[in-house]
Amino acid sequence: MAVAIRLKKVSDTSKKRHNFRIVVMDELKPRDGRVIEQLGYYDPAKNPASLKLDKEKILAWEKKGAKISATVRSFLKKVK
């Protein structure tokens, strides 16, 4: 099973606000599928956008072979 660190969409459809969780999940699962572990969140609706990452866990999963999506990699660059 190949795993990926990517965004999972969590939204309030009545207000059309989208929030995202940064999660570890199977690559073959859909975007809103089952999560192995949650590593942070991203809320673009706030001004400035709210971002929280657990860098240690992300790096630990990367050492285990998890692929990091381009968006999450750009978030890591912003945090460093």
Secondary structure as GFF3:
##gff-version 3
##sequence-region A 1 80
A	DSSP	beta_strand	3	12	.	.	.	ID=ss1
A	DSSP	beta_strand	17	26	.	.	.	ID=ss2
A	DSSP	beta_strand	37	43	.	.	.	ID=ss3
A	DSSP	beta_strand	50	53	.	.	.	ID=ss4
A	DSSP	alpha_helix	55	63	.	.	.	ID=ss5
A	DSSP	beta_strand	67	68	.	.	.	ID=ss6
A	DSSP	alpha_helix	70	79	.	.	.	ID=ss7
###
